[in-house]
Amino acid sequence: MLAVKVQALTFSIGCCALLGSSALHAQSKDFSNAHKKIERAIESAANKNPVDAMWVRHDALLIAVNKDETNAKSYAKGVCEFLTQNGFALQHTTIVIADQAALRLHNRVMQLAERRCD
């Protein structure tokens, strides 16, 4: 009886993991190539202090930075300028700058700054 419950639990967990990964894969496909290019450009432009960039909506970009090495407000302003130069001026994107350590270690978004690009 215990073996049957363990097998059922294993099957249940496997199905959930598969469905969860499919949902994440489908979610990432929802963004345009331009969105994905912006994400990669922001991540690769951060030479000294790496950042993590991810679109959470078509008009909201979350960027995780090292809070001790980055002025969050000025970084958000710079990202808005970058978006404007790269065709996102009419999108009115909201930039959220978050603590990278909190996101990576605790899967928690600790907001450091927010800016709407108008």
VENNORWO-V578109 format. One record per residue. N is the residue number from 1. SS is DSSP state (@ for helix, = for strand, . for the rest). PHI is phi in whole degrees, 0 to 359 (none if undefined). PSI is psi in radians with two decimals (* if undefined). Layout:
n:N ss:SS phi:PHI psi:PSI
n:N ss:SS phi:PHI psi:PSI
This chain:
n:1 ss:. phi:none psi:-0.75
n:2 ss:@ phi:297 psi:-0.70
n:3 ss:@ phi:298 psi:-0.66
n:4 ss:@ phi:294 psi:-0.74
n:5 ss:@ phi:295 psi:-0.70
n:6 ss:@ phi:295 psi:-0.75
n:7 ss:@ phi:297 psi:-0.73
n:8 ss:@ phi:295 psi:-0.73
n:9 ss:@ phi:296 psi:-0.76
n:10 ss:@ phi:299 psi:-0.77
n:11 ss:@ phi:297 psi:-0.77
n:12 ss:@ phi:298 psi:-0.80
n:13 ss:@ phi:296 psi:-0.74
n:14 ss:@ phi:298 psi:-0.74
n:15 ss:@ phi:295 psi:-0.76
n:16 ss:@ phi:296 psi:-0.73
n:17 ss:@ phi:296 psi:-0.72
n:18 ss:@ phi:294 psi:-0.79
n:19 ss:@ phi:295 psi:-0.70
n:20 ss:@ phi:298 psi:-0.78
n:21 ss:@ phi:292 psi:-0.59
n:22 ss:@ phi:294 psi:-0.70
n:23 ss:@ phi:295 psi:-0.72
n:24 ss:@ phi:294 psi:-0.72
n:25 ss:@ phi:297 psi:-0.77
n:26 ss:@ phi:295 psi:-0.66
n:27 ss:@ phi:297 psi:-0.73
n:28 ss:@ phi:292 psi:-0.45
n:29 ss:@ phi:286 psi:-0.27
n:30 ss:. phi:290 psi:-0.30
n:31 ss:. phi:266 psi:2.53
n:32 ss:. phi:290 psi:2.91
n:33 ss:@ phi:298 psi:-0.60
n:34 ss:@ phi:296 psi:-0.72
n:35 ss:@ phi:300 psi:-0.80
n:36 ss:@ phi:295 psi:-0.67
n:37 ss:@ phi:295 psi:-0.69
n:38 ss:@ phi:298 psi:-0.81
n:39 ss:@ phi:305 psi:-0.89
n:40 ss:@ phi:296 psi:-0.69
n:41 ss:@ phi:296 psi:-0.72
n:42 ss:@ phi:295 psi:-0.77
n:43 ss:@ phi:294 psi:-0.70
n:44 ss:@ phi:280 psi:-0.36
n:45 ss:@ phi:284 psi:-0.32
n:46 ss:. phi:276 psi:1.50
n:47 ss:. phi:288 psi:-1.02
n:48 ss:. phi:288 psi:-0.82
n:49 ss:. phi:239 psi:1.78
n:50 ss:. phi:300 psi:2.56
n:51 ss:. phi:234 psi:2.79
n:52 ss:= phi:246 psi:2.19
n:53 ss:= phi:241 psi:2.38
n:54 ss:= phi:208 psi:2.37
n:55 ss:= phi:282 psi:2.27
n:56 ss:= phi:256 psi:-0.38
n:57 ss:= phi:212 psi:3.00
n:58 ss:. phi:295 psi:-0.33
n:59 ss:. phi:236 psi:0.42
n:60 ss:= phi:218 psi:2.16
n:61 ss:= phi:240 psi:2.15
n:62 ss:= phi:260 psi:2.23
n:63 ss:= phi:234 psi:2.12
n:64 ss:= phi:262 psi:2.24
n:65 ss:= phi:231 psi:2.88
n:66 ss:. phi:284 psi:1.93
n:67 ss:. phi:294 psi:-0.41
n:68 ss:. phi:279 psi:-0.34
n:69 ss:. phi:250 psi:-0.06
n:70 ss:. phi:231 psi:2.32
n:71 ss:. phi:277 psi:1.81
n:72 ss:@ phi:300 psi:-0.74
n:73 ss:@ phi:294 psi:-0.76
n:74 ss:@ phi:288 psi:-0.53
n:75 ss:@ phi:295 psi:-0.76
n:76 ss:@ phi:299 psi:-0.71
n:77 ss:@ phi:298 psi:-0.76
n:78 ss:@ phi:297 psi:-0.66
n:79 ss:@ phi:294 psi:-0.69
n:80 ss:@ phi:299 psi:-0.76
n:81 ss:@ phi:298 psi:-0.73
n:82 ss:@ phi:297 psi:-0.75
n:83 ss:@ phi:297 psi:-0.71
n:84 ss:@ phi:298 psi:-0.75
n:85 ss:@ phi:292 psi:-0.33
n:86 ss:. phi:245 psi:0.51
n:87 ss:. phi:87 psi:0.21
n:88 ss:. phi:253 psi:0.31
n:89 ss:@ phi:298 psi:-0.69
n:90 ss:@ phi:276 psi:-0.05
n:91 ss:@ phi:279 psi:-0.34
n:92 ss:. phi:52 psi:0.93
n:93 ss:. phi:289 psi:2.45
n:94 ss:= phi:262 psi:2.22
n:95 ss:= phi:257 psi:2.20
n:96 ss:= phi:245 psi:2.12
n:97 ss:= phi:260 psi:2.21
n:98 ss:= phi:233 psi:2.84
n:99 ss:= phi:286 psi:2.07
n:100 ss:@ phi:296 psi:-0.71
n:101 ss:@ phi:297 psi:-0.76
n:102 ss:@ phi:296 psi:-0.67
n:103 ss:@ phi:290 psi:-0.81
n:104 ss:@ phi:289 psi:-0.73
n:105 ss:@ phi:275 psi:-0.62
n:106 ss:@ phi:239 psi:0.05
n:107 ss:. phi:54 psi:0.72
n:108 ss:. phi:233 psi:2.36
n:109 ss:. phi:268 psi:1.94
n:110 ss:. phi:254 psi:1.81
n:111 ss:= phi:289 psi:2.28
n:112 ss:= phi:257 psi:-0.58
n:113 ss:= phi:200 psi:2.76
n:114 ss:= phi:216 psi:2.44
n:115 ss:= phi:214 psi:2.36
n:116 ss:= phi:262 psi:2.23
n:117 ss:. phi:273 psi:1.79
n:118 ss:. phi:246 psi:*
